[in-house]
Amino acid sequence: MLNVSTDLVEKYNVPGPRYTSYPTAPEWIDSFGPANFKETLAESNNARPPRPLSLYMHLPFCESLCLFCGCNVVISKKHGVSHPYLEKLEWEIGQIASRLDGARPVVQFHWGGGTPTYMSPSQLEDLFLYTRQRFQFAPDAEIGIEVDPRVTTEEQVRTLRRLGFNRISMGVQDFNPLVQETVHRIQPYDVTKRLLDLCRSLGFDSINIDLIYGLPHQTPESFVESVDKVIGMSPDRVAMFSYAHVPWLKKQQGSFAGFIPQGMDKFRIFRSGIERFTAAGYLYIGMDHFARPNDELCLAQRDRTLQRNFQGYTTKAGADLFGMGVSAISGLARAYAQNFRDLDAYYGAVAQNTLPTMRGISLTGDDLVRRAVISKLLCHSVLHKREIEEEFNLGFDEYFPDELERLKPLAADGLVLLSPGSISVTSLGRIFIRNVAMVFDTYLRKPKEKPLFSKTL
Ligand code: SF4
């Protein structure tokens, strides 16, 4: 059993980023607009060898709001709202495609939301074919979608598979009836199991299930029951996310604030999940993700090619990510950009034939170094200083004297092992990996006016 003291949990369970990007989104600036993004996009075509493409499309609609949800969603039971959205999205897809070198292959494609299966089978097909006509997909491209088992039909899944989708990710979160009732997401086990069996029979290469720990009324015992049900379904991958309590951003979360497990209680739930999944043969990739030992994520972690982006861990190193749709984020070699989060603002930009870029950031040389350091810590657990020195032509210890000093208390607490040539994250440190990464985040040292991040555990 993973023994962690209450003191340690209290010490390290502090607000901190999840590091899907560096610099993190609160540091991006509003003055980075469509012109900057177009310039960055054009520059990305000049990289040699050419960088492959990862495409993300945000489909924001859901029929009802799950109260824990931190995504950018539009709630409506009137499915007609999707028609104008798809028109605008197609315009944006066309704009991005026309500006990118057509020879750059799409190696990764993902629809997220919201609930992408809010769309009808014919809408899904039209949108996918529209995209395929404008980009060149690699023969082995990962083509994935997030689905909500409560609203996903057999016809939709068959359509997706026929179109070439080979990865599917299902939201579950928790099977406990009281938890489900409290978060307004009633999802019987049978509904999920039926969908998973259908996906298996249709030959999807990879099936993922999402759980969340730290939801209201969860206990280690109740959570283990949900975990065991998931293990019984044998998904290829599992994401066990920490519930992010950010009521200053998501007001609806306040409704159950008195029932959420905190501190050591939340840690025990996390620990029960991690122990159960690893005992069942899954490997802990880190930062909420598990996979089977022969999964390519595990292989990529072993050969140090694993990377992290807005969709979690990925094996597609070196791809430029282009996000399309409301609130979607693009992550390129030297810049990040985000679209308007508000539907009206997104529609307004497109109506004026303008890319809907709301904010972004061009990375400085220092950002690039720190991003590489944080990425290696998050993805590989061991950072070889020489890799950073060779990539950026610097002396690691001379570049990071303060950070090495700040790591010493973490080493004393058993989170990292420091040696002359490397920084190794221990098993304990992998649980507090966000805290380890935070040591290298120079932006955290600026004073903040308001809370920005959920707690690290
Ligand atoms: S279905 Fe998914 S995206 Fe929609 S509200 Fe629930 S958790 Fe959020």
Boltz pocket constraint, residues with backbone or C-beta under 6 A from the ligand:
constraints:
  - pocket:
      binder: B
      contacts: [[A, 61], [A, 62], [A, 64], [A, 65], [A, 66], [A, 69], [A, 70], [A, 71], [A, 73], [A, 113], [A, 114], [A, 115], [A, 148], [A, 171]]
      max_distance: 6.0
